[in-house]
Amino acid sequence: MVNNEQIKTKEQVLKGLQEELTYVLTITKKMSDDKEIRPNSLFGEDLGMDSLDIVEFVARSEARFRFHAKDEDFEFMHNLNDVSDFVCAKLEIEL
C-alpha cells in the first residue's frame, strides 16, 4: 500500500498501476517475455485480459492507492492511461 501523500505525479500513478497490472498478468499466466505493457495497451485486445483479470486489477489498484470506484466508473477505461487519469482525479493530482 502506498501513502497517497507521496504520490505527486501522473507518472508515479502510472508506474504503480503498471506494477499492479504486471502482477495480475503474471499470476494469470498471461504475461510473456514478448508482451510489453504500454500506457495505451488495450486490456482485452492487446493484453488478453478477461473481466475477472480486470476486476483483480481494479481491486489491487483501489487498495494500493486507497480510493474506491464504482463498477460503472471503469466501464469506459480500456488502458492504463484511462485508469491513471481516473486515479489522478480521485487523488487530486494535476494531469
CORBELMO-V195601 format. One record per residue. N is the residue number from 1. RES is the residue in three letters. SS is DSSP state (H for helix, E for strand, - for the rest). PHI is phi as a letter, one per 20 degrees, with the letter a starting at -180 (NA if undefined). BURIAL is + if it has 24 or more other C-alpha atoms within 12 Angstrom, else -. Layout:
# CORBELMO-V195601
N,RES,SS,PHI,BURIAL / N,RES,SS,PHI,BURIAL
This chain:
# CORBELMO-V195601
1,MET,-,NA,- / 2,VAL,-,d,- / 3,ASN,-,f,- / 4,ASN,H,f,- / 5,GLU,H,f,- / 6,GLN,H,e,- / 7,ILE,-,e,+ / 8,LYS,-,c,- / 9,THR,-,c,- / 10,LYS,H,f,+ / 11,GLU,H,f,- / 12,GLN,H,f,+ / 13,VAL,H,f,+ / 14,LEU,H,g,+ / 15,LYS,H,f,+ / 16,GLY,H,f,+ / 17,LEU,H,f,+ / 18,GLN,H,f,+ / 19,GLU,H,f,- / 20,GLU,H,f,+ / 21,LEU,H,f,+ / 22,THR,H,f,+ / 23,TYR,H,g,- / 24,VAL,H,f,+ / 25,LEU,H,f,+ / 26,THR,H,f,- / 27,ILE,H,f,- / 28,THR,-,e,- / 29,LYS,-,m,- / 30,LYS,-,d,+ / 31,MET,-,e,- / 32,SER,-,c,- / 33,ASP,-,f,- / 34,ASP,-,e,- / 35,LYS,-,e,- / 36,GLU,-,d,- / 37,ILE,-,e,+ / 38,ARG,-,d,- / 39,PRO,-,g,+ / 40,ASN,-,d,- / 41,SER,-,f,- / 42,LEU,-,f,+ / 43,PHE,-,g,+ / 44,GLY,-,e,- / 45,GLU,-,f,- / 46,ASP,-,e,- / 47,LEU,-,d,+ / 48,GLY,-,m,+ / 49,MET,-,e,+ / 50,ASP,-,d,- / 51,SER,H,f,- / 52,LEU,H,f,- / 53,ASP,H,f,+ / 54,ILE,H,f,+ / 55,VAL,H,f,- / 56,GLU,H,f,- / 57,PHE,H,f,+ / 58,VAL,H,f,+ / 59,ALA,H,f,+ / 60,ARG,H,f,+ / 61,SER,H,f,+ / 62,GLU,H,f,+ / 63,ALA,H,f,- / 64,ARG,H,f,+ / 65,PHE,H,d,+ / 66,ARG,-,l,- / 67,PHE,-,c,- / 68,HIS,-,c,- / 69,ALA,-,c,- / 70,LYS,-,e,- / 71,ASP,H,g,- / 72,GLU,H,f,- / 73,ASP,H,f,- / 74,PHE,H,e,+ / 75,GLU,-,g,- / 76,PHE,-,d,- / 77,MET,-,d,+ / 78,HIS,-,d,+ / 79,ASN,-,b,+ / 80,LEU,H,f,+ / 81,ASN,H,g,+ / 82,ASP,H,f,+ / 83,VAL,H,f,+ / 84,SER,H,f,+ / 85,ASP,H,f,+ / 86,PHE,H,f,+ / 87,VAL,H,f,+ / 88,CYS,H,f,+ / 89,ALA,H,f,- / 90,LYS,H,f,- / 91,LEU,H,e,+ / 92,GLU,-,l,- / 93,ILE,-,d,- / 94,GLU,-,f,- / 95,LEU,-,e,-
